[in-house]
Amino acid sequence: MSVDAKKSMGWTVVLILLGMAALYGGLKWLSLLIPAALVVWYTARPGFRTGRN
């Protein structure tokens, strides 16, 4: 498995865990979890022209 695939899987797991925390935490946690999920989303995005293809 390539390094990029491992990073992608790791960030996917983090986003899933944040989603589960939002479901169980309720509305109080959404004000914290939505910005955290956005940070993870933009951090996990590949940069411009960073793939092998």
C-alpha positions as CSV (number, residue, x, y, z in Angstrom):
1,M,0.0,0.0,0.0
2,S,1.4,3.4,-0.9
3,V,2.1,6.2,1.5
4,D,-0.6,8.4,0.0
5,A,-3.2,5.6,0.4
6,K,-2.3,5.1,4.0
7,K,-2.6,8.8,4.7
8,S,-6.0,8.9,2.9
9,M,-7.2,5.9,5.0
10,G,-6.0,7.6,8.2
11,W,-7.8,10.8,7.5
12,T,-11.0,8.9,6.4
13,V,-11.0,7.2,9.8
14,V,-10.6,10.5,11.6
15,L,-13.6,12.0,9.7
16,I,-15.7,8.9,10.5
17,L,-14.8,9.2,14.2
18,L,-15.7,12.9,14.2
19,G,-19.1,12.0,12.5
20,M,-19.8,9.4,15.1
21,A,-18.9,11.8,17.9
22,A,-21.3,14.3,16.3
23,L,-24.1,11.7,16.3
24,Y,-23.6,10.8,19.9
25,G,-22.6,14.2,21.3
26,G,-25.6,16.1,20.1
27,L,-26.0,19.7,19.3
28,K,-23.5,21.0,21.9
29,W,-20.6,19.2,20.2
30,L,-21.5,20.3,16.7
31,S,-20.0,23.8,17.3
32,L,-16.7,22.1,18.0
33,L,-16.8,19.2,15.6
34,I,-17.8,21.0,12.4
35,P,-14.7,23.3,12.4
36,A,-12.6,20.3,13.3
37,A,-14.0,18.2,10.5
38,L,-13.4,21.1,8.0
39,V,-9.7,21.4,9.2
40,V,-9.3,17.6,8.7
41,W,-11.0,17.8,5.3
42,Y,-8.7,20.6,4.0
43,T,-5.6,19.0,5.5
44,A,-6.3,15.7,3.9
45,R,-6.9,17.1,0.4
46,P,-4.1,16.3,-2.0
47,G,-2.1,19.2,-3.1
48,F,-2.2,20.5,-6.7
49,R,-0.5,17.9,-9.0
50,T,0.7,15.6,-6.3
51,G,-0.3,12.2,-7.8
52,R,1.6,9.7,-9.8
53,N,-0.8,10.1,-12.7
